[in-house]
Amino acid sequence: MALPATEDFSLTENPLATNWTTCIDFPGGLRSTGSGAFGAAGTADNGSYWDADVFADAQYSQGQMDNERGIGTRAPTGGAESLGYLAFKASNTEWKIFEISDGPTFTQLGSTLSVSTDDTDVMKFQSVDTSHELFKGGASQGSRTDVTVGSGSAWIHGYSTDSGLLLTDWEGGNVAPVGGIVVLRRRRM
């Protein structure tokens, strides 16, 4: 396959499996309802990373979602204990950015971001170098800095068993380099 990766969750899978690998399972993993979304199959945190492509270290994950869902970057693909970064929609006005390590242990990076959203807003979370930034409709809503995890795959997260809390139209890919210096030299005749 090729990046960017996209998923509309049109298959009915419990747990979510095609192009996805479970990375947080408490218990049951994530599921695709076949209606273009997923819900947590267990009673707590669940996460899956995209396994059909290899991501650069500078990467993003985006989608439209209800509360108690998240988009993440740099999930391990080889059984590493560190689980990457997560932008988590706690409510329609609060987003939290976490570094997740073995356990899993969720460590919030900085304070909660005050961002008004609903389930039609396209939210994007990206990690470039040590910066982890949340975007709403292309506009930055805040960033946090952390050096713990340097590589991995884009991923998705769900909390609670409420199948009405959904994530749709997911996309993950590499972040294109920004700018650069171009030196033009003029040859003398």
Secondary structure, DSSP 8 states (H G I E B T S, - for coil): --SSEEE---SEESS--TTEEEEEESSS-EEEESSS-EEESSSS-EEEEE-SS---SSEEEEEEE-SSEEEEEEE-SSS-S--EEEEEEEETTEEEEEEEETTTEEEE-SS-EE----TTS-EEEEEETTEEEEEETTEEEEEEE--S----EEEEEE-SS-TTS-EEEEEEEE---------------
